Amino acid sequence: MPDYGEFRNDSRRGASDERLDAAAFHRNHVAIWTVLEKFLRGKTGNVLEAGSGTGQHVVFFARHSPSITWWPTDLNDHHLRSIAAWTAHENLANVRPPQRIDLSNPCQLAEMNDGHGALLAVFCANVIHIAPWRVAEGLIASASHCLRPDGRLFLYGPFKRNGRHTAPSNEAFDASLRNNNPEWGVRDVDEVATLAQQNGLTLTDITEMPANNLILAFERNQG
């Protein structure tokens, strides 16, 4: 089953608790961390999560990487409050306060990064298919500008390969997305890789994930 924005409040918590819960987090966080940890192991620096949603991923990653400072971001105010609530609940010192960013505007991420040094990584899960293509354009342009020379961009979610869906469930998911908004839809790996190449980034690795998802990893063009 493809991951989607299934965010809800846990009825067992008090009304003042603004932590949201995403079903997708419980399905995918360990598998995603297995990929990210291989790159982050032994490194220090700043990692920005673009579109942090509930904040559950960023606090899980931060708990397992105390030498990394995590920068959560989102456009939705409810999500920003949830991120802050999860960070406070976990009492994590290596998570910055969440920032409101419109990924379709590459200048916003660049402005956020100014004065803080280049980023070790940018991670984005389940965003570019649930958004207009200009969001992917802004995200990749921003990452190209803000990553340090050895940095990486990681994109997680469903993707088509060679113009074809990788599973019937992804095809159905794509149809439902486009029915909801014609500008949304599952993106093709080649389409994303071409956009990245135009912005000075090269697709270096594709990792198959559970539930017919992928992680695409990009680094700066060599030479």
C-alpha positions as CSV (number, residue, x, y, z in Angstrom):
1,M,0.0,0.0,0.0
2,P,1.5,3.4,-0.9
3,D,2.2,5.9,1.9
4,Y,0.0,8.9,2.0
5,G,-0.8,11.7,4.4
6,E,-2.8,9.7,6.9
7,F,-2.4,12.1,9.9
8,R,-4.6,11.9,13.0
9,N,-4.6,12.8,16.6
10,D,-4.3,9.9,19.1
11,S,-7.5,9.9,21.2
12,R,-5.6,8.6,24.2
13,R,-3.7,11.9,24.6
14,G,-5.1,15.0,26.1
15,A,-6.8,17.6,24.0
16,S,-3.8,20.0,24.4
17,D,-1.3,17.5,23.0
18,E,-0.7,18.6,19.4
19,R,1.3,15.5,18.4
20,L,-0.2,14.0,15.2
21,D,0.3,10.4,14.3
22,A,0.9,9.1,10.7
23,A,0.2,5.5,9.9
24,A,2.9,5.6,7.2
25,F,5.6,6.4,9.9
26,H,4.9,3.1,11.6
27,R,5.3,1.2,8.3
28,N,8.4,2.8,6.9
29,H,10.6,4.6,9.5
30,V,12.9,1.6,10.2
31,A,13.5,0.9,6.6
32,I,14.2,4.5,5.7
33,W,16.6,4.9,8.6
34,T,18.5,1.8,7.5
35,V,19.3,3.7,4.2
36,L,20.0,7.1,5.8
37,E,22.2,5.6,8.6
38,K,24.6,4.1,6.1
39,F,25.4,7.6,4.7
40,L,25.3,9.5,8.1
41,R,27.3,7.0,10.1
42,G,30.4,8.7,11.5
43,K,29.5,12.1,10.1
44,T,28.6,15.4,11.7
45,G,26.6,18.3,10.3
46,N,23.1,19.5,9.5
47,V,20.4,17.5,7.8
48,L,17.2,19.2,6.6
49,E,13.9,17.3,6.3
50,A,11.7,18.9,3.6
51,G,8.1,18.3,4.4
52,S,8.4,16.9,7.9
53,G,4.7,16.2,8.3
54,T,3.9,15.0,11.8
55,G,7.5,15.2,13.0
56,Q,7.7,11.5,13.9
57,H,10.4,10.7,11.3
58,V,12.7,13.6,12.3
59,V,12.6,12.8,16.0
60,F,13.2,9.1,15.4
61,F,16.2,10.0,13.1
62,A,17.5,12.5,15.6
63,R,17.3,10.1,18.5
64,H,19.5,7.7,16.6
65,S,22.0,10.3,15.4
66,P,23.0,12.6,18.3
67,S,26.0,14.0,16.3
68,I,23.6,15.3,13.5
69,T,21.5,18.5,13.9
70,W,18.1,18.0,12.2
71,W,16.2,20.9,10.6
72,P,12.5,20.0,10.2
73,T,10.3,22.0,7.8
74,D,6.8,22.1,6.5
75,L,4.2,24.4,5.0
76,N,1.2,23.3,7.1
77,D,0.8,25.1,10.4
78,H,-0.8,22.0,12.1
79,H,2.2,20.0,11.1
80,L,4.6,22.6,12.4
81,R,2.9,22.4,15.8
82,S,3.0,18.7,15.8
83,I,6.7,18.7,14.9
84,A,7.4,21.1,17.9
85,A,5.3,18.9,20.2
86,W,7.1,15.7,19.2
87,T,10.5,17.4,19.7
88,A,9.5,18.6,23.1
89,H,8.0,15.2,24.1
90,E,11.3,13.5,23.1
91,N,13.4,16.2,24.8
92,L,15.8,16.3,21.8
93,A,18.5,18.9,21.7
94,N,19.6,18.1,18.2
95,V,16.4,19.2,16.5
96,R,16.0,22.8,15.5
97,P,12.6,24.5,15.9
98,P,10.5,23.7,12.8
99,Q,10.5,26.3,10.0
100,R,7.7,27.1,7.6
101,I,8.9,26.6,4.0
102,D,7.2,26.6,0.7
103,L,9.3,24.2,-1.3
104,S,8.1,25.6,-4.6
105,N,10.1,28.7,-3.7
106,P,13.8,27.7,-3.7
107,C,14.9,31.0,-2.2
108,Q,13.2,30.2,1.1
109,L,15.4,27.2,1.8
110,A,18.5,29.1,0.7
111,E,17.6,31.9,3.1
112,M,17.1,29.4,5.9
113,N,20.6,28.0,5.2
114,D,22.5,31.3,5.0
115,G,24.8,31.7,8.0
116,H,24.5,28.1,9.1
117,G,26.9,26.4,6.7
118,A,26.1,23.9,3.9
119,L,23.9,20.9,4.5
120,L,25.2,17.3,4.9
121,A,21.9,16.0,3.5
122,V,18.3,16.9,2.5
123,F,15.7,14.2,3.1
124,C,12.2,14.4,1.7
125,A,9.5,11.7,2.0
126,N,6.1,11.4,0.3
127,V,6.0,15.0,-1.0
128,I,6.7,15.4,-4.7
129,H,3.9,13.1,-5.8
130,I,1.4,14.9,-3.5
131,A,2.3,18.3,-4.9
132,P,2.6,20.2,-8.2
133,W,5.8,19.6,-10.2
134,R,7.0,23.0,-9.3
135,V,7.5,21.7,-5.7
136,A,10.0,19.1,-7.1
137,E,11.7,21.8,-9.1
138,G,12.0,24.1,-6.1
139,L,13.2,21.3,-3.8
140,I,15.9,20.1,-6.1
141,A,17.1,23.6,-7.0
142,S,17.3,24.3,-3.2
143,A,19.2,21.1,-2.5
144,S,21.7,21.9,-5.2
145,H,22.3,25.3,-3.7
146,C,22.5,24.2,-0.1
147,L,24.3,20.9,0.0
148,R,28.0,20.8,0.9
149,P,30.3,19.1,-1.6
150,D,29.9,15.6,-0.1
151,G,26.2,16.1,0.6
152,R,23.3,14.0,-0.5
153,L,19.7,14.5,-1.4
154,F,17.4,11.6,-0.5
155,L,13.8,11.3,-2.0
156,Y,11.5,8.6,-0.7
157,G,8.2,7.5,-2.1
158,P,6.5,5.7,-5.0
159,F,8.1,6.2,-8.5
160,K,7.5,5.0,-12.0
161,R,10.5,3.4,-13.8
162,N,10.9,3.7,-17.6
163,G,7.4,5.3,-17.8
164,R,5.7,2.3,-16.0
165,H,4.4,1.8,-12.6
166,T,6.2,-0.7,-10.4
167,A,3.0,-2.2,-9.0
168,P,-0.8,-2.2,-9.6
169,S,-1.3,-0.5,-6.3
170,N,1.0,2.4,-7.3
171,E,-1.0,2.7,-10.6
172,A,-4.2,3.0,-8.7
173,F,-2.7,5.4,-6.2
174,D,-1.4,7.6,-9.1
175,A,-4.9,7.6,-10.6
176,S,-6.5,8.7,-7.3
177,L,-3.9,11.5,-6.9
178,R,-4.5,12.9,-10.4
179,N,-8.2,12.6,-9.8
180,N,-7.8,14.7,-6.7
181,N,-5.5,17.2,-8.4
182,P,-4.3,17.0,-12.0
183,E,-1.0,18.5,-11.0
184,W,-0.2,15.7,-8.6
185,G,0.9,12.2,-9.5
186,V,3.6,9.5,-9.1
187,R,6.8,10.8,-10.8
188,D,9.1,8.9,-13.1
189,V,12.6,8.2,-11.9
190,D,14.0,9.4,-15.2
191,E,12.0,12.6,-15.0
192,V,13.3,13.4,-11.6
193,A,16.9,12.4,-12.5
194,T,16.8,14.7,-15.5
195,L,15.6,17.6,-13.3
196,A,18.4,16.9,-10.9
197,Q,21.0,16.8,-13.6
198,Q,19.9,20.2,-14.8
199,N,20.5,21.4,-11.3
200,G,24.0,19.9,-10.9
201,L,23.0,16.7,-9.1
202,T,23.4,13.1,-10.2
203,L,21.3,10.1,-9.3
204,T,23.8,7.7,-7.7
205,D,21.7,5.1,-6.0
206,I,18.2,3.6,-6.1
207,T,17.1,1.5,-3.1
208,E,14.0,-0.6,-3.3
209,M,11.8,-0.2,-0.2
210,P,8.8,-2.0,1.3
211,A,5.4,-1.4,-0.2
212,N,6.7,-0.6,-3.7
213,N,8.5,2.5,-2.7
214,L,12.0,3.7,-3.6
215,I,14.7,5.9,-2.1
216,L,16.6,8.0,-4.8
217,A,20.0,9.3,-3.7
218,F,21.6,12.2,-5.5
219,E,25.1,13.8,-5.1
220,R,26.8,16.8,-6.7
221,N,28.0,16.3,-10.3
222,Q,31.6,15.3,-10.4
223,G,34.1,17.2,-12.6
